[in-house]
Amino acid sequence: MKMTSIDSDSMDYIVDKGTFDALCSENSLDTQEKCKAYMNEIVRVMNPKGGLFLCVSLLEDFVLQ
């Protein structure tokens, strides 16, 4: 959630296989805040001119919401 060694707008591709699911392991306010921080960090490092974020997830109902 804090990729300080990665410059903003520098990633063309980001692949997540399990990190998001691990963060979203329960339906709580704390978990929601962690997931928001994670996604904000993805947006920060993603190239705004056409980067690709691929997330492989179990996508439980509360995660989808």
Buried (B, 14 or more C-beta within 10 A) or exposed (E): EEBEEEEEEEBEEBEBEEBBBEBBEEEEEEBBEBBEEBBEBBEBBBBEEEBEBEBEBEEEEEBEE
